[in-house]
Amino acid sequence: MTEQTTPDPYADGVCTFGEGAAPGSGCIRPAGHTGAHYVTPGDVDDEEWDL
């Protein structure tokens, strides 16, 4: 019996829309998706630490 597998939607990578300087910024949907982009600002270091 053969095992059924679900195709990996991220096999071609992640959509590059909205990528910026912050690590992890940009669209989080698979490359070549249809419909709206889901964009995250990424890991923005907006806090100042007094050490």
Rosetta blueprint (number, residue, H / E / L):
1 M L
2 T L
3 E L
4 Q L
5 T L
6 T L
7 P L
8 D L
9 P L
10 Y L
11 A L
12 D L
13 G L
14 V E
15 C L
16 T L
17 F L
18 G L
19 E L
20 G L
21 A L
22 A L
23 P L
24 G L
25 S L
26 G E
27 C E
28 I L
29 R L
30 P E
31 A L
32 G L
33 H L
34 T L
35 G L
36 A L
37 H L
38 Y L
39 V E
40 T E
41 P L
42 G L
43 D L
44 V L
45 D L
46 D L
47 E L
48 E L
49 W L
50 D L
51 L L
